[in-house]
Amino acid sequence: MTEFAHQAFGLLCGQPLGRTWSLEGEWLPFCQRCTGLYIGAAVALALQWVVKIRPGVRLLRVYGLLLVQLAPFGFHILPDTGILRTLTGMAFSFGLVGFLWLLPQQHWELGSLPNASTLRRYTILALLSLFGLILAVTRGGTMTAFALSLFGLLGLFVLVLLILVNLGLLAASLPSWLRGA
């Protein structure tokens, strides 16, 4: 399984050994930033599904900031560490999944506008997942590496699925948009 994951992610990630987590000698199949990105995507969709939050303008701004925060680190304007790369990757995925979830959520009328309690629960769960991932990559062993590889594959599946669902929904609505124009 791990060989498959290494090959699959090798198509998407450079997997530089100096920037890849090793847990008791078991290398993850993606770099530190991609660790946050893919595992974060799986966690972010789970949170969207469980908390059922329909973002208002304020939350959309937060999603946008979560996307933009990666730029200074990705372009090496600000120095970063392995932990920071993983955290920024995960934060980015929360913003990305937040935006990719908008159209399916609207189409299938999932969730409701958040209240303070819902936003607090969403924020606490997101922060706990960030902390949990950092704990896993810094303290975990070979079983943790296996589990993180599986979560990474799930996160990749989540991103691909969300992109395809969005493209399908956009394609399905195109005729009505053209008739309306």
Helices and strands as residue ranges (DSSP letters): H 2-10, G 17-19, E 22-23, E 26-27, H 32-51, H 57-68, H 71-74, H 82-100, H 102-107, H 116-139, H 142-180
